[in-house]
């Protein structure tokens, strides 16, 4: 009987992007939901992680008007994901109009980098990467806006754009 072989597992990557731009008012909190359906994934692909980028600029056009403060977080939903992964970034804030980047790892062990594995055959080596269900469902981003304005000027709202990138992978194995 043949012993275990060493395998290199690499990943073909594709991504799917959602974008939503909203105008929020001072003190408002709003939840945006993005639905990732299994039928949206190309054949053989799984969801590795989801990256959300929250961006905004000071839109009042008023002189000396500082950038507003935006906070964003990803609440846990019914989506199967690695909610407790130390590499996640599930909340962030900005008060200088820099982008807020949030990351949720969804598939166990997936970092986007190739991995080494041992197994009798390609089927066995790829099994952990073929598990379905991770990263599908509702991915939510909760935004909160606190506007900053100089005295006597009223800056009560801000335009905020959320771009959600769903990184999908298809595992490929070759003998090392």
Secondary structure as a PSIPRED ss2 file (coil, helix, strand):
# PSIPRED VFORMAT (PSIPRED V4.0)

   1 X C   1.000  0.000  0.000
   2 X C   1.000  0.000  0.000
   3 X C   1.000  0.000  0.000
   4 X C   1.000  0.000  0.000
   5 X E   0.000  0.000  1.000
   6 X E   0.000  0.000  1.000
   7 X E   0.000  0.000  1.000
   8 X E   0.000  0.000  1.000
   9 X E   0.000  0.000  1.000
  10 X E   0.000  0.000  1.000
  11 X E   0.000  0.000  1.000
  12 X E   0.000  0.000  1.000
  13 X E   0.000  0.000  1.000
  14 X E   0.000  0.000  1.000
  15 X E   0.000  0.000  1.000
  16 X E   0.000  0.000  1.000
  17 X E   0.000  0.000  1.000
  18 X E   0.000  0.000  1.000
  19 X E   0.000  0.000  1.000
  20 X E   0.000  0.000  1.000
  21 X E   0.000  0.000  1.000
  22 X E   0.000  0.000  1.000
  23 X E   0.000  0.000  1.000
  24 X E   0.000  0.000  1.000
  25 X E   0.000  0.000  1.000
  26 X C   1.000  0.000  0.000
  27 X C   1.000  0.000  0.000
  28 X C   1.000  0.000  0.000
  29 X E   0.000  0.000  1.000
  30 X E   0.000  0.000  1.000
  31 X E   0.000  0.000  1.000
  32 X E   0.000  0.000  1.000
  33 X E   0.000  0.000  1.000
  34 X E   0.000  0.000  1.000
  35 X E   0.000  0.000  1.000
  36 X E   0.000  0.000  1.000
  37 X C   1.000  0.000  0.000
  38 X H   0.000  1.000  0.000
  39 X H   0.000  1.000  0.000
  40 X H   0.000  1.000  0.000
  41 X C   1.000  0.000  0.000
  42 X C   1.000  0.000  0.000
  43 X C   1.000  0.000  0.000
  44 X C   1.000  0.000  0.000
  45 X C   1.000  0.000  0.000
  46 X E   0.000  0.000  1.000
  47 X E   0.000  0.000  1.000
  48 X E   0.000  0.000  1.000
  49 X E   0.000  0.000  1.000
  50 X E   0.000  0.000  1.000
  51 X E   0.000  0.000  1.000
  52 X E   0.000  0.000  1.000
  53 X E   0.000  0.000  1.000
  54 X E   0.000  0.000  1.000
  55 X E   0.000  0.000  1.000
  56 X E   0.000  0.000  1.000
  57 X C   1.000  0.000  0.000
  58 X C   1.000  0.000  0.000
  59 X C   1.000  0.000  0.000
  60 X C   1.000  0.000  0.000
  61 X C   1.000  0.000  0.000
  62 X C   1.000  0.000  0.000
  63 X C   1.000  0.000  0.000
  64 X C   1.000  0.000  0.000
  65 X C   1.000  0.000  0.000
  66 X C   1.000  0.000  0.000
  67 X C   1.000  0.000  0.000
  68 X C   1.000  0.000  0.000
  69 X E   0.000  0.000  1.000
  70 X E   0.000  0.000  1.000
  71 X E   0.000  0.000  1.000
  72 X E   0.000  0.000  1.000
  73 X E   0.000  0.000  1.000
  74 X C   1.000  0.000  0.000
  75 X C   1.000  0.000  0.000
  76 X C   1.000  0.000  0.000
  77 X C   1.000  0.000  0.000
  78 X C   1.000  0.000  0.000
  79 X C   1.000  0.000  0.000
  80 X E   0.000  0.000  1.000
  81 X C   1.000  0.000  0.000
  82 X C   1.000  0.000  0.000
  83 X C   1.000  0.000  0.000
  84 X C   1.000  0.000  0.000
  85 X C   1.000  0.000  0.000
  86 X C   1.000  0.000  0.000
  87 X C   1.000  0.000  0.000
  88 X C   1.000  0.000  0.000
  89 X E   0.000  0.000  1.000
  90 X C   1.000  0.000  0.000
  91 X E   0.000  0.000  1.000
  92 X E   0.000  0.000  1.000
  93 X E   0.000  0.000  1.000
  94 X E   0.000  0.000  1.000
  95 X C   1.000  0.000  0.000
  96 X C   1.000  0.000  0.000
  97 X C   1.000  0.000  0.000
  98 X C   1.000  0.000  0.000
  99 X C   1.000  0.000  0.000
 100 X E   0.000  0.000  1.000
 101 X E   0.000  0.000  1.000
 102 X E   0.000  0.000  1.000
 103 X E   0.000  0.000  1.000
 104 X E   0.000  0.000  1.000
 105 X E   0.000  0.000  1.000
 106 X C   1.000  0.000  0.000
 107 X C   1.000  0.000  0.000
 108 X C   1.000  0.000  0.000
 109 X C   1.000  0.000  0.000
 110 X C   1.000  0.000  0.000
 111 X C   1.000  0.000  0.000
 112 X C   1.000  0.000  0.000
 113 X C   1.000  0.000  0.000
 114 X C   1.000  0.000  0.000
 115 X E   0.000  0.000  1.000
 116 X E   0.000  0.000  1.000
 117 X E   0.000  0.000  1.000
 118 X E   0.000  0.000  1.000
 119 X E   0.000  0.000  1.000
 120 X C   1.000  0.000  0.000
 121 X C   1.000  0.000  0.000
 122 X H   0.000  1.000  0.000
 123 X H   0.000  1.000  0.000
 124 X H   0.000  1.000  0.000
 125 X H   0.000  1.000  0.000
 126 X H   0.000  1.000  0.000
 127 X H   0.000  1.000  0.000
 128 X H   0.000  1.000  0.000
 129 X H   0.000  1.000  0.000
 130 X C   1.000  0.000  0.000
 131 X C   1.000  0.000  0.000
 132 X C   1.000  0.000  0.000
 133 X C   1.000  0.000  0.000
 134 X E   0.000  0.000  1.000
 135 X C   1.000  0.000  0.000
 136 X C   1.000  0.000  0.000
 137 X E   0.000  0.000  1.000
 138 X E   0.000  0.000  1.000
 139 X E   0.000  0.000  1.000
 140 X E   0.000  0.000  1.000
 141 X E   0.000  0.000  1.000
 142 X E   0.000  0.000  1.000
 143 X E   0.000  0.000  1.000
 144 X E   0.000  0.000  1.000
 145 X E   0.000  0.000  1.000
 146 X E   0.000  0.000  1.000
 147 X C   1.000  0.000  0.000
 148 X C   1.000  0.000  0.000
 149 X C   1.000  0.000  0.000
 150 X C   1.000  0.000  0.000
 151 X C   1.000  0.000  0.000
 152 X C   1.000  0.000  0.000
 153 X C   1.000  0.000  0.000
 154 X C   1.000  0.000  0.000
 155 X C   1.000  0.000  0.000
 156 X C   1.000  0.000  0.000
 157 X E   0.000  0.000  1.000
 158 X E   0.000  0.000  1.000
 159 X E   0.000  0.000  1.000
 160 X E   0.000  0.000  1.000
 161 X E   0.000  0.000  1.000
 162 X E   0.000  0.000  1.000
 163 X E   0.000  0.000  1.000
 164 X E   0.000  0.000  1.000
 165 X E   0.000  0.000  1.000
 166 X E   0.000  0.000  1.000
 167 X E   0.000  0.000  1.000
 168 X E   0.000  0.000  1.000
 169 X E   0.000  0.000  1.000
 170 X E   0.000  0.000  1.000
 171 X E   0.000  0.000  1.000
 172 X E   0.000  0.000  1.000
 173 X E   0.000  0.000  1.000
 174 X E   0.000  0.000  1.000
 175 X E   0.000  0.000  1.000
 176 X C   1.000  0.000  0.000
